[in-house]
Amino acid sequence: DMRLRQDYLTNFTSPIQPPNAHDASTLPPAFISSKIIITMSIPSQIATGTFLYLILGVVLLGLVFASRLTGRVTKDNADIANVVVVIATISTWLFWCCAWMHQWHPLIKPIYEE
């Protein structure tokens, strides 16, 4: 029993749940208090950025709609502008999202010379 408990504590260094981590009755008593539970969720920065790009797209579509109502843009041009706004908003969001995720966990760590 002591060897099993020691095995759990020394070999468990990764943030992944051990087998049967959801059932505390199967874990040794020393491990229950130090149980690590990882939940996957969308980072708050991605959610905030996505929301801001959504707002930007809606505002731009509103500007196209308003310009159509005032008669500054014809119906055909407004249709083209709607497509351009949607594609541009999605493209810039995708570029921003890729750039943010690229910097989230960099694979290469710089080596500084002194």
BAMAR-390527 format. One record per atom (N, C-alpha, C): chain; residue in one letter; x, y, z. Coordinates in nm, 3 decimals, decimal comma. Last residue first. Layout:
# residues N
PT  ch  aa       px       py       pz
PT   A   a        X        Y        Z
...
***
This chain:
# residues 114
PT  ch  aa       px       py       pz
PT   A   e    2,544    3,647   -2,372
PT   A   e    2,580    3,755   -2,280
PT   A   e    2,706    3,824   -2,323
PT   A   e    2,278    3,553   -2,580
PT   A   e    2,422    3,552   -2,554
PT   A   e    2,455    3,669   -2,466
PT   A   y    1,985    3,369   -2,540
PT   A   y    2,050    3,499   -2,535
PT   A   y    2,197    3,483   -2,505
PT   A   i    1,779    3,183   -2,728
PT   A   i    1,901    3,170   -2,647
PT   A   i    1,973    3,303   -2,653
PT   A   p    1,422    3,148   -2,729
PT   A   p    1,546    3,216   -2,771
PT   A   p    1,660    3,191   -2,674
PT   A   k    1,250    2,855   -2,796
PT   A   k    1,287    2,949   -2,690
PT   A   k    1,417    3,015   -2,731
PT   A   i    0,990    2,748   -2,993
PT   A   i    1,131    2,781   -2,993
PT   A   i    1,156    2,884   -2,883
PT   A   l    0,720    2,731   -2,954
PT   A   l    0,797    2,607   -2,958
PT   A   l    0,947    2,633   -2,947
PT   A   p    0,504    2,925   -2,741
PT   A   p    0,606    2,917   -2,847
PT   A   p    0,687    2,788   -2,838
PT   A   h    0,197    2,941   -2,684
PT   A   h    0,297    2,848   -2,634
PT   A   h    0,406    2,834   -2,740
PT   A   w    0,101    3,187   -2,807
PT   A   w    0,049    3,135   -2,681
PT   A   w    0,149    3,042   -2,614
PT   A   q    0,170    3,268   -3,057
PT   A   q    0,246    3,326   -2,945
PT   A   q    0,204    3,269   -2,810
PT   A   h   -0,013    3,134   -3,212
PT   A   h    0,129    3,112   -3,238
PT   A   h    0,213    3,163   -3,121
PT   A   m   -0,252    3,242   -3,127
PT   A   m   -0,219    3,105   -3,087
PT   A   m   -0,072    3,072   -3,110
PT   A   w   -0,230    3,496   -3,249
PT   A   w   -0,241    3,485   -3,103
PT   A   w   -0,202    3,344   -3,058
PT   A   a   -0,222    3,428   -3,521
PT   A   a   -0,109    3,500   -3,462
PT   A   a   -0,112    3,488   -3,310
PT   A   c   -0,475    3,306   -3,546
PT   A   c   -0,353    3,228   -3,572
PT   A   c   -0,231    3,295   -3,510
PT   A   c   -0,638    3,529   -3,486
PT   A   c   -0,645    3,408   -3,404
PT   A   c   -0,520    3,322   -3,423
PT   A   w   -0,574    3,708   -3,697
PT   A   w   -0,547    3,744   -3,558
PT   A   w   -0,543    3,620   -3,468
PT   A   f   -0,667    3,553   -3,914
PT   A   f   -0,527    3,592   -3,906
PT   A   f   -0,489    3,629   -3,763
PT   A   l   -0,940    3,538   -3,847
PT   A   l   -0,861    3,415   -3,859
PT   A   l   -0,712    3,446   -3,850
PT   A   w   -1,013    3,810   -3,859
PT   A   w   -1,024    3,735   -3,733
PT   A   w   -0,937    3,609   -3,736
PT   A   t   -0,965    3,860   -4,129
PT   A   t   -0,882    3,929   -4,028
PT   A   t   -0,893    3,861   -3,893
PT   A   s   -1,161    3,686   -4,240
PT   A   s   -1,019    3,671   -4,272
PT   A   s   -0,930    3,738   -4,168
PT   A   i   -1,403    3,785   -4,138
PT   A   i   -1,362    3,648   -4,107
PT   A   i   -1,212    3,629   -4,132
PT   A   t   -1,395    4,044   -4,252
PT   A   t   -1,403    4,026   -4,106
PT   A   t   -1,357    3,886   -4,067
PT   A   a   -1,388    3,989   -4,527
PT   A   a   -1,279    4,063   -4,464
PT   A   a   -1,278    4,044   -4,313
PT   A   i   -1,635    3,857   -4,565
PT   A   i   -1,509    3,787   -4,595
PT   A   i   -1,392    3,856   -4,526
PT   A   v   -1,814    4,064   -4,487
PT   A   v   -1,814    3,933   -4,419
PT   A   v   -1,682    3,861   -4,441
PT   A   v   -1,746    4,271   -4,666
PT   A   v   -1,737    4,292   -4,521
PT   A   v   -1,730    4,158   -4,448
PT   A   v   -1,802    4,151   -4,915
PT   A   v   -1,666    4,196   -4,884
PT   A   v   -1,648    4,212   -4,733
PT   A   v   -2,078    4,113   -4,894
PT   A   v   -1,990    3,997   -4,910
PT   A   v   -1,847    4,033   -4,871
PT   A   n   -2,160    4,382   -4,876
PT   A   n   -2,192    4,287   -4,768
PT   A   n   -2,100    4,165   -4,775
PT   A   a   -2,072    4,483   -5,122
PT   A   a   -2,012    4,533   -4,999
PT   A   a   -2,040    4,439   -4,881
PT   A   i   -2,248    4,351   -5,296
PT   A   i   -2,104    4,323   -5,304
PT   A   i   -2,034    4,367   -5,176
PT   A   d   -2,485    4,471   -5,209
PT   A   d   -2,469    4,325   -5,201
PT   A   d   -2,322    4,287   -5,205
PT   A   a   -2,431    4,735   -5,274
PT   A   a   -2,451    4,699   -5,133
PT   A   a   -2,436    4,549   -5,114
PT   A   n   -2,423    4,720   -5,551
PT   A   n   -2,300    4,753   -5,479
PT   A   n   -2,311    4,720   -5,330
PT   A   d   -2,694    4,661   -5,597
PT   A   d   -2,588    4,569   -5,640
PT   A   d   -2,458    4,594   -5,566
PT   A   k   -2,822    4,889   -5,491
PT   A   k   -2,847    4,757   -5,433
PT   A   k   -2,737    4,658   -5,472
PT   A   t   -2,588    5,168   -5,453
PT   A   t   -2,695    5,094   -5,521
PT   A   t   -2,712    4,957   -5,457
PT   A   v   -2,539    5,413   -5,206
PT   A   v   -2,491    5,290   -5,268
PT   A   v   -2,610    5,221   -5,334
PT   A   r   -2,675    5,628   -5,110
PT   A   r   -2,538    5,651   -5,155
PT   A   r   -2,482    5,530   -5,231
PT   A   g   -2,923    5,597   -5,000
PT   A   g   -2,914    5,604   -5,145
PT   A   g   -2,774    5,631   -5,197
PT   A   t   -2,971    5,546   -4,737
PT   A   t   -2,957    5,687   -4,776
PT   A   t   -2,945    5,704   -4,926
PT   A   l   -2,970    5,267   -4,736
PT   A   l   -3,094    5,339   -4,706
PT   A   l   -3,087    5,485   -4,749
PT   A   r   -2,703    5,216   -4,788
PT   A   r   -2,803    5,170   -4,885
PT   A   r   -2,934    5,245   -4,863
PT   A   s   -2,584    5,309   -4,561
PT   A   s   -2,553    5,377   -4,687
PT   A   s   -2,650    5,335   -4,798
PT   A   a   -2,691    5,125   -4,379
PT   A   a   -2,727    5,268   -4,368
PT   A   a   -2,696    5,342   -4,498
PT   A   f   -2,565    4,890   -4,467
PT   A   f   -2,711    4,900   -4,469
PT   A   f   -2,756    5,046   -4,465
PT   A   v   -2,300    4,957   -4,416
PT   A   v   -2,341    4,927   -4,553
PT   A   v   -2,493    4,941   -4,566
PT   A   l   -2,316    4,987   -4,138
PT   A   l   -2,278    5,101   -4,222
PT   A   l   -2,317    5,080   -4,368
PT   A   g   -2,383    4,725   -4,066
PT   A   g   -2,477    4,833   -4,039
PT   A   g   -2,445    4,957   -4,121
PT   A   l   -2,147    4,597   -4,134
PT   A   l   -2,269    4,563   -4,208
PT   A   l   -2,377    4,668   -4,186
PT   A   l   -1,985    4,719   -3,937
PT   A   l   -1,959    4,743   -4,079
PT   A   l   -2,079    4,707   -4,166
PT   A   v   -2,106    4,615   -3,704
PT   A   v   -2,101    4,761   -3,727
PT   A   v   -2,079    4,791   -3,875
PT   A   v   -2,060    4,341   -3,742
PT   A   v   -2,197    4,391   -3,735
PT   A   v   -2,201    4,541   -3,760
PT   A   g   -1,778    4,334   -3,736
PT   A   g   -1,851    4,291   -3,854
PT   A   g   -1,994    4,343   -3,856
PT   A   l   -1,730    4,424   -3,470
PT   A   l   -1,679    4,499   -3,585
PT   A   l   -1,754    4,463   -3,713
PT   A   i   -1,851    4,216   -3,325
PT   A   i   -1,905    4,353   -3,314
PT   A   i   -1,860    4,436   -3,434
PT   A   l   -1,674    4,012   -3,399
PT   A   l   -1,817    4,000   -3,429
PT   A   l   -1,884    4,137   -3,426
PT   A   y   -1,439    4,109   -3,288
PT   A   y   -1,449    4,097   -3,435
PT   A   y   -1,594    4,080   -3,479
PT   A   l   -1,513    4,088   -3,016
PT   A   l   -1,483    4,219   -3,074
PT   A   l   -1,488    4,215   -3,227
PT   A   f   -1,546    3,808   -2,990
PT   A   f   -1,660    3,897   -2,966
PT   A   f   -1,636    4,034   -3,029
PT   A   t   -1,283    3,731   -3,038
PT   A   t   -1,389    3,686   -3,128
PT   A   t   -1,512    3,775   -3,114
PT   A   g   -1,156    3,847   -2,816
PT   A   g   -1,122    3,889   -2,951
PT   A   g   -1,228    3,850   -3,052
PT   A   t   -1,281    3,699   -2,607
PT   A   t   -1,294    3,845   -2,614
PT   A   t   -1,264    3,896   -2,755
PT   A   a   -1,201    3,436   -2,669
PT   A   a   -1,344    3,469   -2,662
PT   A   a   -1,364    3,621   -2,674
PT   A   i   -0,925    3,465   -2,650
PT   A   i   -0,984    3,424   -2,778
PT   A   i   -1,133    3,460   -2,779
PT   A   q   -0,901    3,531   -2,380
PT   A   q   -0,855    3,626   -2,481
PT   A   q   -0,915    3,594   -2,618
PT   A   s   -0,989    3,304   -2,245
PT   A   s   -1,072    3,424   -2,240
PT   A   s   -1,030    3,527   -2,345
PT   A   p   -0,970    2,991   -2,420
PT   A   p   -0,906    3,100   -2,345
PT   A   p   -0,989    3,228   -2,353
PT   A   i   -1,212    2,743   -2,376
PT   A   i   -1,160    2,843   -2,468
PT   A   i   -1,095    2,953   -2,386
PT   A   s   -1,105    2,454   -2,189
PT   A   s   -1,198    2,561   -2,220
PT   A   s   -1,133    2,656   -2,319
PT   A   m   -1,076    2,157   -2,013
PT   A   m   -1,043    2,228   -2,136
PT   A   m   -1,150    2,334   -2,161
PT   A   t   -0,949    2,097   -1,692
PT   A   t   -1,066    2,118   -1,777
PT   A   t   -1,023    2,196   -1,899
PT   A   i   -0,791    1,874   -1,482
PT   A   i   -0,773    1,967   -1,592
PT   A   i   -0,905    1,977   -1,669
PT   A   i   -0,717    1,822   -1,155
PT   A   i   -0,822    1,805   -1,254
PT   A   i   -0,805    1,914   -1,358
PT   A   i   -0,519    1,650   -0,935
PT   A   i   -0,520    1,759   -1,031
PT   A   i   -0,627    1,728   -1,135
PT   A   k   -0,506    1,579   -0,590
PT   A   k   -0,559    1,542   -0,720
PT   A   k   -0,566    1,665   -0,811
PT   A   s   -0,416    1,589   -0,332
PT   A   s   -0,334    1,654   -0,434
PT   A   s   -0,380    1,620   -0,575
PT   A   s   -0,594    1,446   -0,177
PT   A   s   -0,583    1,590   -0,152
PT   A   s   -0,503    1,661   -0,260
PT   A   i   -0,557    1,186   -0,276
PT   A   i   -0,686    1,253   -0,291
PT   A   i   -0,673    1,404   -0,273
PT   A   f   -0,317    1,071   -0,212
PT   A   f   -0,330    1,132   -0,344
PT   A   f   -0,458    1,213   -0,359
PT   A   a   -0,337    0,951    0,031
PT   A   a   -0,242    1,060    0,018
PT   A   a   -0,258    1,134   -0,114
PT   A   p   -0,527    0,743   -0,016
PT   A   p   -0,563    0,860    0,065
PT   A   p   -0,466    0,978    0,047
PT   A   p   -0,544    0,634   -0,363
PT   A   p   -0,487    0,624   -0,228
PT   A   p   -0,516    0,752   -0,150
PT   A   l   -0,861    0,609   -0,532
PT   A   l   -0,728    0,667   -0,518
PT   A   l   -0,675    0,644   -0,377
PT   A   t   -1,120    0,523   -0,537
PT   A   t   -1,020    0,430   -0,585
PT   A   t   -0,877    0,483   -0,570
PT   A   s   -1,275    0,735   -0,449
PT   A   s   -1,268    0,618   -0,362
PT   A   s   -1,162    0,519   -0,409
PT   A   a   -1,287    0,931   -0,643
PT   A   a   -1,187    0,947   -0,537
PT   A   a   -1,174    0,824   -0,449
PT   A   d   -1,326    0,920   -0,964
PT   A   d   -1,376    0,841   -0,851
PT   A   d   -1,271    0,842   -0,741
PT   A   h   -1,186    1,062   -1,146
PT   A   h   -1,319    1,111   -1,115
PT   A   h   -1,379    1,037   -0,995
PT   A   a   -0,959    0,917   -1,190
PT   A   a   -0,946    1,038   -1,108
PT   A   a   -1,082    1,095   -1,069
PT   A   n   -0,912    0,675   -1,326
PT   A   n   -1,018    0,681   -1,225
PT   A   n   -1,007    0,805   -1,135
PT   A   p   -0,571    0,744   -1,391
PT   A   p   -0,689    0,660   -1,414
PT   A   p   -0,786    0,669   -1,297
PT   A   p   -0,495    1,099   -1,353
PT   A   p   -0,463    0,957   -1,341
PT   A   p   -0,587    0,874   -1,371
PT   A   q   -0,499    1,369   -1,587
PT   A   q   -0,562    1,298   -1,477
PT   A   q   -0,515    1,152   -1,472
PT   A   i   -0,207    1,554   -1,657
PT   A   i   -0,316    1,468   -1,705
PT   A   i   -0,371    1,391   -1,587
PT   A   p    0,021    1,703   -1,609
PT   A   p   -0,108    1,758   -1,567
PT   A   p   -0,227    1,677   -1,615
PT   A   s    0,276    1,481   -1,477
PT   A   s    0,209    1,548   -1,588
PT   A   s    0,073    1,599   -1,541
PT   A   t    0,366    1,342   -1,264
PT   A   t    0,418    1,478   -1,279
PT   A   t    0,350    1,551   -1,392
PT   A   f    0,355    1,076   -1,097
PT   A   f    0,250    1,164   -1,147
PT   A   f    0,303    1,307   -1,152
PT   A   n    0,550    0,933   -0,974
PT   A   n    0,537    0,920   -1,118
PT   A   n    0,433    1,014   -1,178
PT   A   t    0,524    0,998   -0,701
PT   A   t    0,648    1,026   -0,771
PT   A   t    0,632    1,022   -0,923
PT   A   l    0,259    0,931   -0,624
PT   A   l    0,311    1,064   -0,598
PT   A   l    0,438    1,095   -0,677
PT   A   y    0,223    0,663   -0,702
PT   A   y    0,132    0,767   -0,752
PT   A   y    0,196    0,905   -0,737
PT   A   d    0,429    0,543   -0,552
PT   A   d    0,431    0,536   -0,698
PT   A   d    0,341    0,645   -0,758
PT   A   q    0,341    0,581   -0,294
PT   A   q    0,464    0,648   -0,335
PT   A   q    0,474    0,652   -0,488
PT   A   r    0,119    0,410   -0,303
PT   A   r    0,100    0,551   -0,275
PT   A   r    0,221    0,631   -0,321
PT   A   l    0,250    0,167   -0,346
PT   A   l    0,153    0,216   -0,443
PT   A   l    0,131    0,367   -0,426
PT   A   r    0,396    0,147   -0,108
PT   A   r    0,467    0,154   -0,235
PT   A   r    0,376    0,208   -0,345
PT   A   m    0,192    0,126    0,081
PT   A   m    0,280    0,243    0,087
PT   A   m    0,356    0,260   -0,045
PT   A   d    0,083   -0,119    0,000
PT   A   d    0,000    0,000    0,000
PT   A   d    0,088    0,126    0,000
***
